[in-house]
Amino acid sequence: MKNIYKIRLTAALLIFAMAILGIFGLFYPVKIFDLQFLPVFQRVIIDFSIIGLVILLFLAGLTLVCGRIYCSLICPFGILQEIAGILKGKIKKNKFAPGKNFPLKYFVAAIVWGVLLGGSAAAIRFIEPYTLFGSAMSGAVLGICAIVVVLAAVLWKNRIFCTNFCPVGTVLGLLAKISFNKIYMNPECVSCGMCEKNCPAGAINAKEKAVDNEICIKCLKCTAICPKGAMKYGHKPAEKVKFNAKRREIIIAASALAVFGAMIKAGIELKDKIAEKIKDVILPPGAGDKERFLNSCLNCNLCVENCPNKIIQKASSEYGAVQLDYSKNPCKFDCKKCSEVCPSGAIRRISLEEKQKTRIAMAMINEEKCSKCGLCVSACPAHAIIKPDGKTPILNAQKCIGCGACKHACHFGAIEIFPIREQRTL
């Protein structure tokens, strides 16, 4: 039991390092971000991804078997808080009151998940852990502010964000209540309080010898620090699951369900309102149309950091999701990196062949500015431009995919790239 904490922590730090390298496109052998619970849930509901469904069922099954191990092993935002907590522990000790499990989190989760099921990712962007982590690592203001606030909360109450605010943690916590393996105390416990003082989640009440496995994030620190080896992780012998809901709990559950239903309706209305009066933009291949993309992009900015030509811009005040900017480079014809790394389904997983036939914009040649040099003809990877001898190049609109290669080949500013209403495969 004392070694299991070290094993878990070592694995978590390795996954965290891979997450950092993956965000910056340096090393991505295992798609850690495809294992993030809420993004993969969205990928299932908007695209009905079979692979996404398998991953989602795996994560749910993992929680039912092991408890909230996801929060301390897979979630990079959670691991970041653990690192901060370890550094904090070297300065001052935790001052947790036992069993802090506030009902506010159920209403936060009801709002976020309700709006998402209604069809909009607007609420997710402000509180979902993976999204905040990715946007912070890419230098987005919202992500950086969120990181600062949460790390400040770590100095106050350690993992209080994970236990009482995170919408993913709330759902996983409900599954963890009935998980097969839990943290528990055996009869050798002498109620010394070491486990309670060092629990980053405030899940242990040493006096009553009780562990709240709903908010326990399975960091397993208590198993390593217990001087008597009384803290155990596993299936508690002869344990029976009893349903003994109190009146207060029933009222909270009913109220949260009511909020959840209302938020689904609000999400549907928000989805439609978001589609009004938004800027025409060029979107990454596989994004579909601007309304769908704006309602599904999490702004995690993984595509921004992984784009080899650095043409994907972060969200702006005019358009609240990532978008393409051809001012420095075109979209590479032989690249589909953004499609590969997007975990939420906002950018659909498409093959390179499909990407090369997906129209994301439309080029237009200005005959008055054209010098008839023909550089655009050789630059066009889709062979959409031809040049009769001595005449202005002609654009074949049926072949143009709007990649911007011709615009960058033209030295006279004779070619412009315009957004289109909806992407389509030619």
Kinemage of the C-alpha trace (Angstrom):
@kinemage 1
@onewidth
@group {chain A} dominant
@subgroup {mainchain}
@vectorlist {calphas} color= white
{ca met a 1} P 0.000 0.000 0.000
{ca lys a 2} L 2.840 2.442 0.729
{ca asn a 3} L 4.351 1.906 -2.728
{ca ile a 4} L 1.089 2.227 -4.655
{ca tyr a 5} L 1.058 5.997 -4.068
{ca lys a 6} L 4.539 6.361 -5.557
{ca ile a 7} L 3.589 4.228 -8.561
{ca arg a 8} L 0.435 6.272 -9.173
{ca leu a 9} L 2.297 9.582 -8.788
{ca thr a 10} L 5.088 8.496 -11.154
{ca ala a 11} L 2.539 7.465 -13.798
{ca ala a 12} L 0.650 10.752 -13.347
{ca leu a 13} L 3.815 12.835 -13.801
{ca leu a 14} L 4.672 10.868 -16.946
{ca ile a 15} L 1.194 11.488 -18.377
{ca phe a 16} L 1.449 15.171 -17.425
{ca ala a 17} L 4.774 15.489 -19.267
{ca met a 18} L 3.257 13.808 -22.328
{ca ala a 19} L 0.317 16.212 -22.162
{ca ile a 20} L 2.626 19.235 -22.138
{ca leu a 21} L 4.666 17.877 -25.050
{ca gly a 22} L 1.489 16.973 -26.913
{ca ile a 23} L 0.032 20.458 -26.603
{ca phe a 24} L 3.129 21.969 -28.183
{ca gly a 25} L 3.299 19.274 -30.868
{ca leu a 26} L 6.672 17.984 -29.712
{ca phe a 27} L 5.830 14.420 -28.766
{ca tyr a 28} L 2.461 12.771 -29.263
{ca pro a 29} L 2.792 8.957 -29.314
{ca val a 30} L -0.341 8.376 -27.247
{ca lys a 31} L -3.283 10.704 -27.657
{ca ile a 32} L -3.681 11.647 -24.006
{ca phe a 33} L -6.286 14.237 -24.910
{ca asp a 34} L -8.505 11.614 -26.503
{ca leu a 35} L -8.941 10.249 -22.967
{ca gln a 36} L -10.434 13.467 -21.592
{ca phe a 37} L -13.941 12.674 -20.375
{ca leu a 38} L -16.046 15.661 -21.415
{ca pro a 39} L -14.439 16.261 -24.847
{ca val a 40} L -14.843 12.603 -25.790
{ca phe a 41} L -18.448 12.732 -24.537
{ca gln a 42} L -19.076 15.661 -26.886
{ca arg a 43} L -17.439 13.788 -29.753
{ca val a 44} L -19.901 10.955 -29.180
{ca ile a 45} L -23.021 13.148 -29.144
{ca ile a 46} L -22.159 15.381 -32.110
{ca asp a 47} L -20.584 12.789 -34.412
{ca phe a 48} L -21.584 9.501 -32.771
{ca ser a 49} L -17.983 8.345 -32.887
{ca ile a 50} L -17.723 4.601 -32.210
{ca ile a 51} L -14.128 4.983 -31.027
{ca gly a 52} L -15.211 7.861 -28.806
{ca leu a 53} L -18.010 5.728 -27.350
{ca val a 54} L -15.552 2.931 -26.549
{ca ile a 55} L -13.232 5.417 -24.802
{ca leu a 56} L -16.154 6.926 -22.885
{ca leu a 57} L -17.331 3.504 -21.708
{ca phe a 58} L -13.746 2.662 -20.732
{ca leu a 59} L -13.471 5.793 -18.577
{ca ala a 60} L -16.852 5.141 -16.968
{ca gly a 61} L -15.886 1.512 -16.351
{ca leu a 62} L -12.532 2.567 -14.922
{ca thr a 63} L -14.352 4.819 -12.443
{ca leu a 64} L -16.816 2.085 -11.463
{ca val a 65} L -13.925 -0.262 -10.759
{ca cys a 66} L -11.272 2.061 -9.343
{ca gly a 67} L -13.118 5.201 -8.204
{ca arg a 68} L -12.036 8.672 -9.301
{ca ile a 69} L -8.573 7.572 -10.424
{ca tyr a 70} L -9.178 9.621 -13.596
{ca cys a 71} L -8.767 12.837 -11.581
{ca ser a 72} L -5.327 11.928 -10.254
{ca leu a 73} L -3.941 9.952 -13.181
{ca ile a 74} L -5.380 11.128 -16.521
{ca cys a 75} L -6.577 14.730 -16.117
{ca pro a 76} L -3.592 17.092 -16.713
{ca phe a 77} L -5.357 19.944 -14.930
{ca gly a 78} L -5.802 17.756 -11.872
{ca ile a 79} L -2.171 16.637 -11.975
{ca leu a 80} L -1.074 20.284 -12.206
{ca gln a 81} L -3.010 20.994 -9.013
{ca glu a 82} L -1.370 18.005 -7.338
{ca ile a 83} L 2.079 19.317 -8.246
{ca ala a 84} L 1.132 22.706 -6.807
{ca gly a 85} L -0.211 20.968 -3.706
{ca ile a 86} L 3.047 19.068 -3.210
{ca leu a 87} L 5.018 22.313 -3.441
{ca lys a 88} L 2.559 23.960 -1.078
{ca gly a 89} L 2.920 21.100 1.407
{ca lys a 90} L 6.579 21.913 1.776
{ca ile a 91} L 5.592 25.381 3.000
{ca lys a 92} L 2.494 24.788 5.128
{ca lys a 93} L 0.198 21.919 6.064
{ca asn a 94} L -3.353 21.397 4.828
{ca lys a 95} L -6.122 22.719 7.057
{ca phe a 96} L -9.087 20.774 5.786
{ca ala a 97} L -12.285 20.275 7.714
{ca pro a 98} L -13.421 16.664 7.249
{ca gly a 99} L -16.035 15.666 4.718
{ca lys a 100} L -16.411 18.922 2.803
{ca asn a 101} L -18.834 18.064 0.024
{ca phe a 102} L -20.836 21.132 -0.969
{ca pro a 103} L -24.117 20.781 -2.962
{ca leu a 104} L -23.217 23.751 -5.221
{ca lys a 105} L -21.228 21.407 -7.482
{ca tyr a 106} L -24.357 19.525 -8.546
{ca phe a 107} L -25.879 22.738 -9.874
{ca val a 108} L -22.641 23.738 -11.625
{ca ala a 109} L -22.589 20.321 -13.305
{ca ala a 110} L -26.289 20.605 -14.189
{ca ile a 111} L -25.657 23.917 -15.956
{ca val a 112} L -22.572 22.783 -17.882
{ca trp a 113} L -23.852 19.358 -18.933
{ca gly a 114} L -27.337 20.696 -19.660
{ca val a 115} L -26.113 23.443 -21.986
{ca leu a 116} L -23.822 20.930 -23.695
{ca leu a 117} L -26.652 18.474 -24.341
{ca gly a 118} L -28.692 21.410 -25.626
{ca gly a 119} L -26.091 21.815 -28.357
{ca ser a 120} L -23.647 24.489 -27.184
{ca ala a 121} L -20.157 24.283 -25.702
{ca ala a 122} L -20.374 27.872 -24.448
{ca ala a 123} L -20.503 26.917 -20.755
{ca ile a 124} L -17.737 24.313 -21.021
{ca arg a 125} L -15.097 26.837 -22.029
{ca phe a 126} L -15.184 28.579 -18.654
{ca ile a 127} L -14.857 25.614 -16.282
{ca glu a 128} L -14.027 22.296 -17.985
{ca pro a 129} L -10.529 21.208 -16.777
{ca tyr a 130} L -9.048 19.978 -20.060
{ca thr a 131} L -10.210 23.114 -21.899
{ca leu a 132} L -8.772 25.438 -19.264
{ca phe a 133} L -5.474 23.554 -19.224
{ca gly a 134} L -5.065 23.616 -23.004
{ca ser a 135} L -6.006 27.278 -23.368
{ca ala a 136} L -3.641 28.257 -20.527
{ca met a 137} L -0.728 26.340 -22.060
{ca ser a 138} L -1.335 28.114 -25.377
{ca gly a 139} L -1.268 31.518 -23.713
{ca ala a 140} L -4.991 32.340 -23.965
{ca val a 141} L -6.083 34.985 -21.453
{ca leu a 142} L -9.091 33.011 -20.184
{ca gly a 143} L -7.006 29.904 -19.564
{ca ile a 144} L -4.232 31.799 -17.793
{ca cys a 145} L -6.744 33.580 -15.538
{ca ala a 146} L -8.410 30.252 -14.718
{ca ile a 147} L -5.077 28.654 -13.869
{ca val a 148} L -4.191 31.535 -11.563
{ca val a 149} L -7.545 31.313 -9.759
{ca val a 150} L -7.415 27.521 -9.367
{ca leu a 151} L -3.798 27.509 -8.197
{ca ala a 152} L -4.724 30.184 -5.671
{ca ala a 153} L -7.513 27.862 -4.517
{ca val a 154} L -4.912 25.107 -4.108
{ca leu a 155} L -3.060 27.314 -1.635
{ca trp a 156} L -6.329 27.758 0.266
{ca lys a 157} L -8.045 24.372 0.134
{ca asn a 158} L -5.899 22.247 -2.178
{ca arg a 159} L -8.132 20.234 -4.567
{ca ile a 160} L -11.364 22.105 -3.829
{ca phe a 161} L -11.885 22.802 -7.548
{ca cys a 162} L -11.833 19.085 -8.322
{ca thr a 163} L -14.118 18.124 -5.441
{ca asn a 164} L -16.657 20.955 -5.496
{ca phe a 165} L -16.630 22.796 -8.834
{ca cys a 166} L -15.388 20.587 -11.666
{ca pro a 167} L -18.374 19.306 -13.713
{ca val a 168} L -16.428 16.231 -14.806
{ca gly a 169} L -15.395 15.421 -11.243
{ca thr a 170} L -19.003 15.707 -10.064
{ca val a 171} L -20.233 13.113 -12.557
{ca leu a 172} L -17.314 10.793 -11.886
{ca gly a 173} L -17.891 11.240 -8.163
{ca leu a 174} L -21.440 9.922 -8.469
{ca leu a 175} L -20.074 6.824 -10.206
{ca ala a 176} L -17.305 6.508 -7.609
{ca lys a 177} L -19.883 6.259 -4.801
{ca ile a 178} L -20.733 2.776 -6.066
{ca ser a 179} L -17.260 1.806 -7.293
{ca phe a 180} L -15.941 -1.675 -6.538
{ca asn a 181} L -12.638 -0.446 -5.062
{ca lys a 182} L -12.591 2.325 -2.491
{ca ile a 183} L -10.443 3.884 0.190
{ca tyr a 184} L -11.376 2.560 3.637
{ca met a 185} L -9.933 2.114 7.125
{ca asn a 186} L -9.337 -1.282 8.674
{ca pro a 187} L -9.682 -2.052 12.455
{ca glu a 188} L -6.009 -1.223 13.085
{ca cys a 189} L -6.761 2.496 12.673
{ca val a 190} L -5.976 4.469 15.845
{ca ser a 191} L -7.560 7.739 14.619
{ca cys a 192} L -4.264 9.618 14.725
{ca gly a 193} L -5.522 12.015 12.058
{ca met a 194} L -2.473 11.829 9.767
{ca cys a 195} L -4.604 10.765 6.806
{ca glu a 196} L -7.142 13.527 7.379
{ca lys a 197} L -4.487 16.241 7.665
{ca asn a 198} L -2.792 15.176 4.443
{ca cys a 199} L -5.841 14.387 2.300
{ca pro a 200} L -5.856 16.944 -0.551
{ca ala a 201} L -9.587 16.422 -1.134
{ca gly a 202} L -10.772 16.702 2.475
{ca ala a 203} L -12.470 13.325 2.043
{ca ile a 204} L -11.409 11.709 5.337
{ca asn a 205} L -12.931 12.003 8.789
{ca ala a 206} L -10.400 10.286 11.043
{ca lys a 207} L -12.517 10.598 14.192
{ca glu a 208} L -15.444 8.736 12.666
{ca lys a 209} L -13.161 6.509 10.580
{ca ala a 210} L -15.076 7.469 7.450
{ca val a 211} L -13.995 8.227 3.874
{ca asp a 212} L -16.196 10.094 1.399
{ca asn a 213} L -15.334 8.193 -1.783
{ca glu a 214} L -17.454 10.559 -3.855
{ca ile a 215} L -14.944 13.378 -3.461
{ca cys a 216} L -11.896 11.145 -2.895
{ca ile a 217} L -9.709 11.578 -5.982
{ca lys a 218} L -7.758 8.367 -5.350
{ca cys a 219} L -4.392 10.056 -5.048
{ca leu a 220} L -3.589 7.224 -2.566
{ca lys a 221} L -1.489 9.538 -0.415
{ca cys a 222} L -3.274 8.372 2.728
{ca thr a 223} L -2.170 4.773 2.125
{ca ala a 224} L 1.467 5.886 2.056
{ca ile a 225} L 1.343 8.197 5.068
{ca cys a 226} L -0.610 6.022 7.532
{ca pro a 227} L 1.856 4.887 10.264
{ca lys a 228} L -0.199 1.768 11.053
{ca gly a 229} L -0.966 0.744 7.476
{ca ala a 230} L -4.655 1.034 8.324
{ca met a 231} L -5.643 2.940 5.167
{ca lys a 232} L -6.550 0.494 2.458
{ca tyr a 233} L -7.468 0.777 -1.198
{ca gly a 234} L -9.539 -2.057 -2.565
{ca his a 235} L -12.843 -3.827 -2.110
{ca lys a 236} L -13.981 -3.486 1.480
{ca pro a 237} L -14.841 -6.911 2.912
{ca ala a 238} L -18.517 -7.589 3.527
{ca glu a 239} L -19.474 -4.101 2.375
{ca lys a 240} L -23.107 -3.573 1.480
{ca val a 241} L -24.306 -0.619 -0.533
{ca lys a 242} L -27.338 0.913 1.148
{ca phe a 243} L -29.608 3.604 -0.206
{ca asn a 244} L -30.440 5.880 2.687
{ca ala a 245} L -31.088 9.283 1.167
{ca lys a 246} L -31.939 12.081 3.548
{ca arg a 247} L -34.628 14.630 2.847
{ca arg a 248} L -32.016 17.328 2.170
{ca glu a 249} L -30.246 15.101 -0.375
{ca ile a 250} L -33.523 14.332 -2.152
{ca ile a 251} L -34.333 18.043 -2.418
{ca ile a 252} L -30.857 18.819 -3.766
{ca ala a 253} L -31.083 15.996 -6.326
{ca ala a 254} L -34.546 17.077 -7.490
{ca ser a 255} L -33.468 20.721 -7.747
{ca ala a 256} L -30.319 19.834 -9.696
{ca leu a 257} L -32.361 17.705 -12.107
{ca ala a 258} L -34.767 20.619 -12.611
{ca val a 259} L -31.836 22.937 -13.374
{ca phe a 260} L -30.408 20.302 -15.720
{ca gly a 261} L -33.655 20.140 -17.709
{ca ala a 262} L -33.893 23.914 -17.887
{ca met a 263} L -30.301 24.169 -19.090
{ca ile a 264} L -30.930 21.720 -21.927
{ca lys a 265} L -33.648 24.055 -23.166
{ca ala a 266} L -31.375 27.068 -22.582
{ca gly a 267} L -28.612 25.321 -24.551
{ca ile a 268} L -30.931 24.845 -27.520
{ca glu a 269} L -31.902 28.518 -27.460
{ca leu a 270} L -28.291 29.606 -26.965
{ca lys a 271} L -27.211 27.481 -29.911
{ca asp a 272} L -29.650 29.308 -32.175
{ca lys a 273} L -28.785 32.759 -30.833
{ca ile a 274} L -25.053 32.183 -31.235
{ca ala a 275} L -25.612 31.512 -34.924
{ca glu a 276} L -26.928 35.058 -35.426
{ca lys a 277} L -24.683 37.966 -36.425
{ca ile a 278} L -21.359 36.181 -36.311
{ca lys a 279} L -18.398 37.043 -38.480
{ca asp a 280} L -17.681 35.156 -41.697
{ca val a 281} L -14.454 33.271 -41.095
{ca ile a 282} L -12.376 30.522 -42.679
{ca leu a 283} L -12.438 27.388 -40.537
{ca pro a 284} L -10.134 24.347 -40.318
{ca pro a 285} L -10.962 21.465 -42.688
{ca gly a 286} L -13.589 19.269 -41.045
{ca ala a 287} L -15.216 22.100 -39.076
{ca gly a 288} L -18.390 22.078 -41.191
{ca asp a 289} L -20.012 25.499 -40.916
{ca lys a 290} L -19.434 28.487 -38.661
{ca glu a 291} L -22.570 27.936 -36.552
{ca arg a 292} L -21.827 24.267 -35.827
{ca phe a 293} L -18.181 24.949 -35.127
{ca leu a 294} L -18.832 27.879 -32.800
{ca asn a 295} L -21.184 25.699 -30.770
{ca ser a 296} L -18.795 22.746 -30.521
{ca cys a 297} L -15.223 24.127 -30.376
{ca leu a 298} L -13.905 24.084 -26.802
{ca asn a 299} L -11.102 26.581 -27.487
{ca cys a 300} L -8.597 24.183 -25.953
{ca asn a 301} L -6.198 25.473 -28.657
{ca leu a 302} L -4.569 22.103 -29.221
{ca cys a 303} L -4.999 22.651 -32.964
{ca val a 304} L -3.468 26.135 -32.658
{ca glu a 305} L -0.273 24.776 -31.140
{ca asn a 306} L -0.037 21.736 -33.437
{ca cys a 307} L -0.636 23.500 -36.783
{ca pro a 308} L 2.699 23.298 -38.678
{ca asn a 309} L 2.032 26.504 -40.637
{ca lys a 310} L 0.695 28.360 -37.580
{ca ile a 311} L -2.344 29.640 -39.429
{ca ile a 312} L -4.957 28.701 -36.810
{ca gln a 313} L -5.833 31.701 -34.659
{ca lys a 314} L -7.326 31.666 -31.174
{ca ala a 315} L -10.878 32.832 -30.534
{ca ser a 316} L -11.515 36.547 -30.882
{ca ser a 317} L -14.244 38.973 -29.857
{ca glu a 318} L -15.719 38.726 -33.364
{ca tyr a 319} L -15.754 34.923 -33.531
{ca gly a 320} L -15.637 32.897 -30.348
{ca ala a 321} L -13.780 29.860 -31.703
{ca val a 322} L -10.501 29.185 -33.501
{ca gln a 323} L -10.232 30.230 -37.153
{ca leu a 324} L -7.769 30.296 -40.046
{ca asp a 325} L -5.580 33.285 -40.891
{ca tyr a 326} L -3.800 33.203 -44.263
{ca ser a 327} L -1.799 36.394 -43.703
{ca lys a 328} L 1.490 34.496 -43.260
{ca asn a 329} L 0.976 31.013 -44.698
{ca pro a 330} L -1.544 28.893 -46.596
{ca cys a 331} L -3.154 25.694 -45.338
{ca lys a 332} L -0.785 22.819 -46.164
{ca phe a 333} L -2.270 20.504 -48.762
{ca asp a 334} L -0.658 17.385 -47.288
{ca cys a 335} L -1.523 18.120 -43.632
{ca lys a 336} L -4.520 17.210 -41.480
{ca lys a 337} L -2.953 17.719 -38.068
{ca cys a 338} L -5.835 19.771 -36.665
{ca ser a 339} L -8.230 16.954 -37.498
{ca glu a 340} L -5.978 14.441 -35.758
{ca val a 341} L -5.549 16.321 -32.482
{ca cys a 342} L -9.050 17.741 -31.913
{ca pro a 343} L -10.515 15.648 -29.071
{ca ser a 344} L -14.040 17.050 -29.051
{ca gly a 345} L -15.253 16.384 -32.595
{ca ala a 346} L -15.482 20.103 -33.394
{ca ile a 347} L -12.995 19.359 -36.184
{ca arg a 348} L -14.096 16.009 -37.572
{ca arg a 349} L -11.614 13.194 -38.063
{ca ile a 350} L -11.086 13.083 -41.826
{ca ser a 351} L -8.591 11.284 -44.041
{ca leu a 352} L -5.918 13.183 -45.954
{ca glu a 353} L -7.687 12.365 -49.210
{ca glu a 354} L -10.932 13.795 -47.879
{ca lys a 355} L -9.155 16.855 -46.516
{ca gln a 356} L -7.608 17.535 -49.929
{ca lys a 357} L -11.086 17.574 -51.438
{ca thr a 358} L -12.741 19.692 -48.734
{ca arg a 359} L -13.546 23.240 -49.762
{ca ile a 360} L -12.918 25.547 -46.817
{ca ala a 361} L -12.911 28.850 -48.727
{ca met a 362} L -12.934 30.221 -52.286
{ca ala a 363} L -10.257 32.078 -54.242
{ca met a 364} L -10.924 34.939 -56.648
{ca ile a 365} L -8.525 36.428 -59.201
{ca asn a 366} L -8.559 40.199 -59.805
{ca glu a 367} L -7.810 40.591 -63.513
{ca glu a 368} L -6.881 44.257 -63.113
{ca lys a 369} L -4.054 43.429 -60.695
{ca cys a 370} L -2.942 40.200 -62.356
{ca ser a 371} L 0.426 40.309 -64.147
{ca lys a 372} L -0.267 37.028 -66.000
{ca cys a 373} L 2.928 35.532 -64.574
{ca gly a 374} L 1.295 32.170 -63.947
{ca leu a 375} L 2.891 31.538 -60.537
{ca cys a 376} L -0.526 30.764 -59.088
{ca val a 377} L -0.978 27.926 -61.600
{ca ser a 378} L 2.055 26.018 -60.390
{ca ala a 379} L 1.303 26.807 -56.740
{ca cys a 380} L -2.263 25.456 -56.724
{ca pro a 381} L -2.158 21.903 -55.279
{ca ala a 382} L -5.715 21.164 -56.420
{ca his a 383} L -4.925 22.090 -60.063
{ca ala a 384} L -7.832 24.513 -60.016
{ca ile a 385} L -6.073 27.250 -62.028
{ca ile a 386} L -5.160 27.136 -65.691
{ca lys a 387} L -3.482 29.814 -67.840
{ca pro a 388} L -4.085 30.132 -71.549
{ca asp a 389} L -1.077 31.527 -73.415
{ca gly a 390} L -0.762 35.267 -72.905
{ca lys a 391} L -4.004 35.491 -70.960
{ca thr a 392} L -5.096 35.930 -67.367
{ca pro a 393} L -5.189 32.705 -65.348
{ca ile a 394} L -8.631 31.145 -65.044
{ca leu a 395} L -9.935 29.685 -61.778
{ca asn a 396} L -11.996 26.500 -61.957
{ca ala a 397} L -14.477 27.012 -59.102
{ca gln a 398} L -15.393 23.328 -59.094
{ca lys a 399} L -11.861 22.368 -58.042
{ca cys a 400} L -10.841 25.240 -55.747
{ca ile a 401} L -10.599 24.237 -52.061
{ca gly a 402} L -9.583 27.663 -50.750
{ca cys a 403} L -6.260 26.603 -49.234
{ca gly a 404} L -4.625 29.977 -49.957
{ca ala a 405} L -1.568 28.616 -51.781
{ca cys a 406} L -2.288 30.741 -54.861
{ca lys a 407} L -2.651 33.892 -52.770
{ca his a 408} L 0.809 33.420 -51.265
{ca ala a 409} L 2.369 32.677 -54.668
{ca cys a 410} L 1.005 35.897 -56.151
{ca his a 411} L 3.393 38.849 -55.764
{ca phe a 412} L 0.884 41.437 -56.950
{ca gly a 413} L -2.024 40.932 -54.540
{ca ala a 414} L -4.256 39.832 -57.381
{ca ile a 415} L -5.815 36.904 -55.494
{ca glu a 416} L -8.146 37.061 -52.508
{ca ile a 417} L -9.548 34.201 -50.433
{ca phe a 418} L -13.135 34.507 -49.238
{ca pro a 419} L -15.011 32.536 -46.557
{ca ile a 420} L -17.845 30.235 -47.599
{ca arg a 421} L -21.041 29.452 -45.731
{ca glu a 422} L -20.459 25.727 -45.357
{ca gln a 423} L -17.566 23.387 -46.061
{ca arg a 424} L -18.221 20.623 -48.550
{ca thr a 425} L -16.352 17.753 -50.158
{ca leu a 426} L -15.760 18.269 -53.871
